[in-house]
Amino acid sequence: MSPDATALGVAALARLGLGEASSAGQAPGAVEVEATVDPSITADQAAERISAFRAAVDLTLARR
C-alpha cells in the first residue's frame, strides 16, 4: 500500500489516456511498494458493507 495510491492511479489513467501506455497493465509503470496491508475485516463483513452502501446509493438516487 502506498500513501500515494490515489495519485498514482490518476497518473496511470493519464498515461493511458495520453497514449503513453498501450494497456492498463503498462500504465502504472514502476512503483515501489512501501508496505502490504491485510484487511482487518472478513470478506463477508466487506460484502455486507458494500451491500449497505449500494442500498444507500440506490435509495438516494431513487429520491431524485
Secondary structure, 3 states (H helix, E strand, C coil): CCCCHHHHHHHHHHHHHCCCCCCCCCCCCCCCCCCCCCCCCCHHHHHHHHHHHHHHHHHHHHCC
